[in-house]
Amino acid sequence: MRNFDLFRVPLRPRGQYLGLEVPGLAEGRPSLLLGDRVVATVAIQEEEEEEERGGGRYWEGFIHEIGKDYVLLKFAQELHQNSFLHNYDIIFQFSRTSFRRMHHSVEIAHLLGSKVLFPGKQTPKQPLIKLPSSSDCNHDNVGGVSVPCQFYNPVLNRRQQSAVRRILAAQNRPTPYVVFGPPGTGKTVTLVEAILQIHQRSRASRVLACAPSNSAADLIMERLLCSGLLGEGEIVRLNAIQRAEPPPSIAAFCEDTDNAHIAARCRVVVSTCMTAGFLHSLGLPVGHFSHVIVDEAGQATEPEALLSATLLSNTTGQVLAGDPHQLGPVLTSHHANSLGLSLSLMERVMSRGPYLRDPAKYSDHGSYDPLMVTKLVDNYRSHSSILNLYSDTFYHGELEPRADPSVTSLMCDWEGLPTKGFPLLFHGVMGEDMREGNSPSWFNPVEIIEVVSHVQSVIDNSTFAPKLSDIGIISPYRKQVERIRWFLGRVGVEGVKVGSVEEFQVKRDWSSSYLL
């Protein structure tokens, strides 16, 4: 954090606050939250002695608003009145609340036992909730209410349906049940169906659905609400009190941790993994939730994933969904990385015997023990030529292209392709990475020009005449994203989606037909 402290910077009045420009804030460098503490001192001048600066006096303030590249701070009134007199050295004091929660989850992890932490061979238990097959009945009687024996999502494939049944039954409880697969195989769709079925089929059920990021948790919430099966008082999106405004589509169903005791009464609670740790501090009884589900589990550190596990009992079904072959946990500490913190709970668990691939023993179940794992292989996003590469490299050649060929083959005849029929282009350039002023973010002008050139070539092609919203551009650097957007605007191209890898991975509605 000390790498991001600022020196000899002005604090400018902004209404009742003091504004501070923070280069790199948009990229999370530094990563700041509302309520974080900031210490300001009059800037040290080389020719000044400490006594002449007032004996090292400092002011303590707090972050009240976070913008794209600035924060609004509140200090003692004295500093607000005299801020124009000096420049200041700024020290960021980030909140340790998240770390304390994760430390606690590790300290009490031994209480979970080996069934959760080091799973071995399992003996199936009686199903927690049984979903009848559609051939067994037209309607199932649940608590005196007739419930259709069907999936709410009619296009689920066979493996997705099997995963839903296994999640409801939770016959390996409390041992984690794993749903994994590459991008575009419908992992989140499967979880949403499972949550809806649990809610409709067991009046005693309570579901905690988590994800490492707000955007991933918001996506689960949005899809659950879109079903129309969950109303006010039945579902809640629990947010950290420091969070900025949630998306309008879910705002009416949101509560912050100040009202967590109210949120805990709902039968479906959606939150980040970190905020789920707050529920443990409420003193909820172990086993309060019948099912605990973690989406994008491959991106969560193990202590982070264990925050939701602290609410498990021996009767709770636990689900880890994600993909160990995608982006893993993002760490800022090289030391922590070297000691193994980058290994997610999901990846570690999947290295144990019951989760290992055994095609000879489980040939009828996708090569995995169906009590422990469902591997999703039907891909609804990629062209077969692209799919085959990572299918053979990571997924034993088992992935099946199910996307609409009229969409995935749109680019196959583009004149910019070196090989017709293979919609993938690698374009190396002799550019130079640059930075602007004291911004930590990089951009490359030559790359930007080439990317915009390719975009213009695609939209000028009369053969497939794409919509601009169907074009996506991914860049790892925020400044590169900004420059690409600016350049596209200069050449009259508006509406192209430009964002980071994480933004595209989480926002599955960004289903671009043309990706640069």
C-alpha positions in Angstrom: 0.0 0.0 0.0 2.9 2.3 0.7 3.7 2.2 -3.0 0.6 4.3 -3.7 1.1 7.1 -1.1 1.2 10.6 -2.7 3.6 13.4 -2.1 3.4 17.2 -2.6 -0.2 17.1 -3.9 -3.0 19.6 -3.4 -6.2 19.1 -1.6 -8.9 21.1 -3.4 -12.2 22.2 -1.8 -15.2 20.3 -3.3 -18.3 21.4 -1.4 -18.1 20.0 2.1 -15.2 17.8 1.1 -11.6 18.1 0.0 -10.9 16.5 -3.4 -7.7 14.5 -4.1 -6.7 13.2 -7.5 -5.5 9.6 -7.3 -3.7 8.3 -10.5 -4.4 4.6 -11.2 -7.6 4.5 -9.0 -9.7 3.2 -11.9 -7.4 0.2 -12.1 -7.5 -0.5 -8.4 -4.0 0.8 -7.8 -4.6 1.7 -5.0 -7.8 -0.2 -4.2 -9.8 2.1 -2.0 -13.1 1.7 -0.3 -15.6 4.2 1.2 -14.6 4.7 4.9 -10.9 4.0 4.4 -8.7 6.2 6.5 -6.3 8.8 5.0 -3.5 10.7 6.8 -2.4 14.1 5.5 0.7 16.0 6.5 2.1 19.3 5.2 4.5 18.3 2.4 8.1 17.9 3.4 10.3 20.3 1.5 14.0 19.3 1.3 15.1 22.7 2.6 12.7 22.6 5.6 13.4 21.3 9.0 10.7 19.4 10.8 10.3 22.1 13.5 9.5 24.6 10.7 6.7 22.4 9.5 4.9 22.4 12.8 6.6 19.5 14.5 5.2 16.8 12.1 1.5 17.6 12.7 -1.0 15.4 10.8 -4.7 15.3 10.1 -6.8 12.1 9.9 -9.6 11.9 7.4 -11.9 9.4 5.7 -13.0 8.7 2.2 -16.6 9.7 1.5 -16.8 9.3 -2.2 -14.8 7.5 -4.9 -14.7 8.7 -8.5 -12.9 7.5 -11.5 -9.6 9.2 -10.6 -10.4 11.1 -7.5 -11.7 10.7 -3.9 -13.6 13.1 -1.7 -12.2 13.4 1.8 -13.4 14.9 5.1 -10.9 16.1 7.7 -11.0 18.4 10.7 -12.5 21.8 9.9 -9.2 23.5 10.4 -7.7 21.7 7.4 -10.7 22.4 5.2 -10.3 26.1 5.9 -6.6 26.3 5.3 -6.1 23.5 2.7 -5.0 26.1 0.0 -2.0 27.1 2.0 0.1 24.0 1.3 0.6 20.9 -0.7 0.3 17.6 1.3 1.8 14.2 1.7 -0.9 11.6 1.7 -0.8 8.2 3.4 -3.6 5.7 2.6 -4.6 3.5 5.5 -6.8 0.8 4.0 -9.3 -1.1 6.1 -8.2 -4.4 7.5 -11.7 -5.7 8.0 -11.6 -8.1 5.0 -8.3 -9.5 6.2 -9.5 -9.9 9.7 -12.5 -11.9 8.4 -10.3 -14.1 6.3 -7.9 -14.6 9.2 -10.9 -15.7 11.3 -12.1 -18.1 8.6 -8.7 -19.8 8.6 -8.5 -19.9 12.4 -11.8 -21.7 12.8 -11.5 -23.8 9.6 -10.5 -26.9 11.6 -14.1 -26.9 13.0 -15.3 -27.8 9.5 -13.6 -31.1 9.6 -11.9 -33.2 6.9 -15.1 -33.8 5.0 -15.1 -30.1 3.9 -11.3 -29.4 3.9 -9.8 -32.7 2.8 -12.6 -34.7 1.2 -12.3 -38.5 0.9 -14.5 -41.2 -0.5 -18.2 -40.5 0.2 -21.1 -42.7 1.1 -24.3 -41.2 -0.4 -26.8 -39.8 2.1 -30.5 -39.6 1.7 -31.4 -36.8 -0.8 -32.0 -33.4 0.9 -34.5 -32.5 -1.9 -35.5 -34.8 -4.6 -36.5 -33.5 -8.0 -38.7 -36.0 -9.8 -38.1 -36.8 -13.4 -40.6 -35.3 -15.8 -41.7 -38.9 -16.7 -42.7 -39.6 -13.1 -45.4 -37.1 -12.8 -47.0 -34.0 -14.2 -47.1 -32.2 -10.8 -45.3 -32.8 -7.5 -47.0 -32.0 -4.2 -44.7 -29.8 -2.1 -46.1 -28.7 1.3 -49.7 -29.0 0.0 -48.9 -27.0 -3.1 -48.8 -28.5 -6.6 -45.4 -27.8 -8.2 -44.8 -28.6 -11.9 -42.2 -31.4 -12.3 -40.1 -29.4 -14.8 -37.1 -27.2 -15.2 -37.9 -23.5 -15.2 -35.2 -23.1 -17.9 -36.4 -25.3 -20.7 -33.1 -25.3 -22.6 -30.9 -26.8 -20.0 -28.8 -29.7 -21.4 -28.6 -33.1 -19.9 -25.5 -32.4 -17.8 -26.9 -29.1 -16.5 -30.1 -30.9 -15.5 -28.0 -33.6 -13.8 -26.1 -31.0 -11.9 -29.3 -29.3 -10.7 -30.6 -32.7 -9.3 -27.3 -33.3 -7.6 -27.3 -29.9 -6.0 -30.8 -30.3 -4.7 -30.1 -33.8 -3.3 -26.8 -32.8 -1.7 -26.1 -36.5 -1.0 -22.4 -35.8 -0.3 -23.2 -33.0 2.2 -21.3 -31.1 3.6 -18.5 -32.1 1.2 -18.2 -29.6 -1.7 -20.1 -30.6 -4.9 -18.2 -29.2 -7.9 -19.7 -27.8 -11.1 -17.0 -26.8 -13.6 -16.4 -26.1 -17.2 -14.9 -23.5 -19.5 -16.5 -20.1 -20.5 -19.8 -20.4 -22.2 -20.9 -23.7 -20.8 -23.7 -22.3 -18.6 -22.4 -22.7 -15.1 -24.2 -19.7 -13.7 -27.4 -20.6 -15.6 -27.2 -24.0 -13.8 -26.8 -22.5 -10.4 -29.7 -20.1 -11.0 -32.0 -23.1 -11.9 -30.8 -25.0 -8.8 -31.6 -22.0 -6.5 -35.1 -21.6 -8.0 -35.8 -25.3 -7.6 -34.5 -25.4 -4.0 -36.7 -22.4 -3.1 -39.8 -23.8 -4.8 -39.5 -27.4 -3.5 -38.5 -26.9 0.1 -40.2 -24.4 2.3 -37.6 -25.0 4.9 -34.7 -24.2 2.6 -32.4 -21.2 2.9 -29.8 -20.5 0.2 -26.6 -18.4 0.5 -25.3 -17.7 -3.0 -21.9 -16.0 -3.2 -19.2 -14.9 -5.7 -15.8 -13.2 -5.2 -16.9 -10.0 -7.0 -19.8 -7.6 -6.8 -20.4 -7.9 -10.5 -20.6 -11.7 -10.4 -23.0 -11.6 -7.4 -25.1 -9.0 -9.2 -25.4 -11.2 -12.2 -26.8 -14.1 -10.1 -29.2 -11.7 -8.5 -30.4 -10.3 -11.8 -31.1 -13.7 -13.3 -32.9 -14.9 -10.2 -35.2 -11.8 -10.3 -35.7 -12.2 -14.0 -37.4 -15.6 -13.3 -40.3 -13.8 -11.6 -40.4 -16.6 -9.0 -38.8 -14.6 -6.1 -40.4 -11.6 -4.6 -39.7 -9.0 -2.0 -39.0 -10.6 1.4 -37.9 -13.8 -0.2 -34.6 -12.7 -1.7 -32.0 -10.1 -0.8 -28.8 -8.8 -2.2 -26.6 -8.1 0.8 -23.9 -5.4 0.2 -21.0 -4.1 2.2 -21.8 -0.7 3.6 -18.9 0.8 1.7 -20.3 -0.2 -1.7 -21.4 2.4 -4.2 -24.8 2.3 -5.8 -25.8 -1.1 -7.0 -27.3 -1.6 -10.5 -30.8 -0.2 -10.8 -32.2 -3.6 -11.8 -31.6 -5.0 -8.3 -31.5 -1.8 -6.1 -35.0 -2.5 -4.7 -33.8 -5.8 -3.3 -30.6 -4.6 -1.7 -29.7 -4.2 2.0 -26.3 -3.3 3.5 -24.6 -5.0 6.4 -26.2 -2.5 8.8 -29.4 -4.4 8.1 -27.9 -7.9 7.8 -30.1 -9.2 10.6 -33.1 -8.4 8.4 -31.5 -9.8 5.3 -30.7 -13.1 7.1 -34.4 -13.7 7.4 -34.8 -14.1 3.6 -34.8 -17.5 2.1 -32.3 -16.5 -0.6 -29.3 -14.3 0.2 -26.9 -13.2 -2.5 -23.6 -11.6 -1.5 -19.9 -11.5 -2.2 -17.8 -14.1 -0.4 -16.3 -11.3 1.8 -19.7 -9.9 2.8 -20.9 -13.5 3.6 -18.3 -13.4 6.3 -20.3 -10.7 8.1 -23.2 -13.2 8.4 -21.0 -15.4 10.6 -20.5 -12.4 13.0 -24.3 -12.1 13.5 -24.3 -15.3 15.4 -26.4 -17.2 13.0 -26.6 -20.8 14.0 -24.5 -23.3 12.1 -26.8 -24.8 9.5 -28.9 -21.7 9.1 -28.6 -22.2 5.4 -29.6 -25.5 3.8 -27.4 -24.8 0.7 -24.3 -22.6 0.4 -23.3 -21.9 -3.2 -20.1 -20.2 -4.5 -20.0 -19.1 -8.1 -16.7 -18.2 -9.8 -15.1 -20.2 -7.0 -11.8 -20.6 -9.0 -11.3 -16.8 -8.6 -11.6 -16.8 -4.8 -8.7 -17.3 -2.5 -9.2 -20.2 -0.1 -9.7 -18.0 3.0 -12.2 -16.0 1.0 -14.1 -19.1 -0.1 -14.1 -20.4 3.5 -16.0 -17.3 4.7 -19.2 -18.8 3.5 -18.2 -22.3 4.6 -18.1 -21.1 8.3 -21.9 -21.3 8.1 -22.0 -25.0 7.1 -23.3 -27.9 9.2 -23.2 -31.6 8.5 -26.7 -31.2 6.9 -25.8 -28.3 4.6 -25.2 -28.8 0.9 -22.2 -27.0 -0.4 -21.5 -26.2 -4.1 -18.3 -24.8 -5.7 -18.9 -23.7 -9.3 -16.3 -22.2 -11.6 -13.3 -23.4 -13.6 -9.7 -24.0 -12.3 -8.4 -23.4 -15.8 -9.6 -19.8 -16.0 -8.4 -16.8 -14.1 -7.3 -17.7 -10.5 -7.3 -15.5 -7.4 -5.7 -12.0 -8.0 -3.0 -11.4 -5.5 -1.0 -8.2 -4.9 1.6 -9.9 -2.6 4.4 -11.9 -4.4 5.2 -13.4 -1.0 1.6 -14.7 -0.5 1.7 -16.0 -4.1 4.9 -18.0 -3.4 3.4 -19.6 -0.3 0.4 -20.9 -2.3 -2.4 -18.4 -1.6 -3.1 -18.3 -5.4 -4.3 -21.8 -5.2 -8.1 -21.6 -4.8 -10.1 -23.9 -2.6 -11.8 -25.3 -5.7 -8.5 -26.2 -7.4 -7.1 -27.7 -4.3 -10.2 -29.8 -3.6 -10.3 -31.0 -7.3 -6.8 -32.4 -6.9 -8.1 -34.9 -4.3 -9.0 -38.5 -5.1 -12.8 -38.4 -5.2 -12.7 -35.5 -7.6 -10.2 -36.9 -10.0 -11.1 -37.9 -13.6 -11.6 -41.6 -14.0 -13.0 -42.4 -17.5 -12.8 -46.1 -17.0 -14.9 -46.1 -13.8 -17.3 -43.2 -14.7 -17.6 -43.5 -18.5 -21.4 -42.9 -18.2 -21.0 -39.8 -16.1 -18.5 -37.6 -18.1 -15.5 -39.4 -16.5 -16.2 -38.0 -13.0 -17.9 -39.4 -9.9 -21.5 -37.9 -10.3 -21.8 -37.7 -6.5 -18.9 -35.2 -6.5 -18.5 -33.5 -9.8 -20.4 -32.4 -12.9 -18.3 -31.2 -15.9 -20.2 -29.0 -18.4 -18.9 -29.6 -21.9 -21.6 -28.0 -24.2 -20.2 -24.6 -25.3 -22.7 -22.0 -26.4 -20.3 -19.2 -27.2 -17.3 -20.1 -29.4 -16.5 -21.2 -33.0 -15.4 -24.8 -33.2 -11.9 -23.9 -34.4 -11.3 -21.7 -31.4 -13.0 -24.2 -29.0 -10.9 -27.1 -30.2 -7.6 -25.4 -29.0 -8.5 -25.2 -25.3 -10.7 -28.3 -25.5 -7.6 -30.4 -26.4 -5.3 -28.5 -24.1 -7.3 -28.4 -20.9 -10.5 -30.4 -21.2 -9.4 -33.8 -22.8 -11.0 -32.9 -26.1 -14.5 -33.3 -24.7 -16.0 -29.9 -25.4 -18.8 -29.7 -27.9 -19.7 -26.6 -30.0 -23.4 -25.8 -29.5 -23.4 -22.1 -30.4 -25.4 -20.9 -33.4 -23.1 -21.4 -36.5 -24.7 -18.4 -38.2 -23.3 -16.3 -35.4 -19.9 -18.0 -34.8 -19.1 -18.2 -38.5 -19.8 -14.6 -39.3 -16.2 -13.6 -39.5 -14.9 -16.6 -41.4 -14.8 -14.8 -44.7 -13.4 -11.5 -43.5 -10.6 -10.3 -45.7 -8.5 -9.5 -42.7 -8.0 -13.2 -41.8 -4.8 -14.8 -42.9 -6.6 -18.2 -43.1 -10.2 -18.1 -44.4 -12.5 -20.2 -42.3 -10.4 -19.8 -39.2 -11.7 -16.7 -37.4 -8.6 -15.9 -35.4 -5.9 -13.4 -36.1 -2.7 -12.7 -34.2 -1.2 -9.3 -35.1 2.2 -8.4 -33.7 3.2 -4.7 -33.7 6.5 -2.9 -33.0 4.9 -0.4 -30.5 6.1 1.1 -27.3 4.3 1.0 -23.9 3.9 4.5 -22.4 2.6 6.1 -19.3 1.0 9.5 -18.8 2.5 11.7 -16.1 2.5 9.9 -12.7 -0.3 7.5 -13.8 0.7 3.8 -13.2 -1.4 2.6 -16.1 0.1 1.8 -19.5 -1.0 2.4 -23.1 0.5 1.6 -26.5 -0.4 4.1 -29.3 0.6 1.7 -32.1 -1.6 -1.1 -30.7 -4.5 1.4 -30.4 -4.2 2.4 -34.0 -4.1 -1.2 -35.2 -7.1 -2.2 -33.1 -9.2 0.7 -34.4 -8.1 -0.1 -37.9 -9.4 -3.6 -37.5 -12.6 -2.4 -36.1 -13.1 -0.1 -39.1 -12.3 -3.0 -41.4 -14.9 -5.2 -39.7 -17.7 -2.6 -39.8 -17.0 -1.7 -43.4 -17.5 -5.3 -44.5 -20.8 -5.4 -46.3 -20.9 -9.2 -46.1 -21.9 -9.4 -42.4 -22.6 -5.7 -41.5 -22.2 -6.1 -37.7 -23.9 -4.1 -35.1 -21.3 -2.0 -33.1 -22.6 -3.5 -29.9 -21.5 -6.9 -31.2 -17.9 -5.9 -31.2 -15.8 -6.3 -28.0 -12.2 -5.1 -27.3 -10.3 -6.4 -24.3 -7.3 -4.7 -22.8 -5.5 -5.3 -19.4 -4.8 -1.6 -18.8 -7.3 1.0 -17.9 -5.4 3.7 -19.8 -5.4 1.6 -22.9 -9.1 1.1 -22.5 -9.6 4.9 -22.2 -7.4 5.7 -25.2 -9.1 3.1 -27.4 -12.6 4.5 -26.5 -11.3 8.0 -27.2 -9.8 7.1 -30.6 -13.0 5.2 -31.6 -15.0 8.3 -30.8 -12.6 10.5 -32.9 -13.3 8.3 -36.0 -17.0 8.3 -35.4 -17.4 4.7 -34.0 -19.6 4.7 -30.9 -21.1 1.7 -29.1 -18.2 -0.8 -29.3 -17.7 -2.5 -25.9 -14.2 -1.9 -24.5 -13.1 -3.3 -21.1 -10.8 -5.4 -19.1 -10.5 -9.2 -19.0 -12.3 -9.4 -15.7 -15.2 -7.2 -17.0 -15.7 -9.4 -20.0 -15.4 -12.6 -18.0 -18.0 -11.5 -15.4 -20.4 -9.7 -17.7 -21.7 -12.7 -19.6 -24.2 -10.5 -21.3 -21.3 -9.0 -23.2 -21.6 -11.8 -25.7 -19.6 -10.2 -28.5 -19.5 -11.7 -31.9 -16.3 -9.9 -32.8 -13.6 -9.9 -30.1 -10.3 -7.9 -30.4 
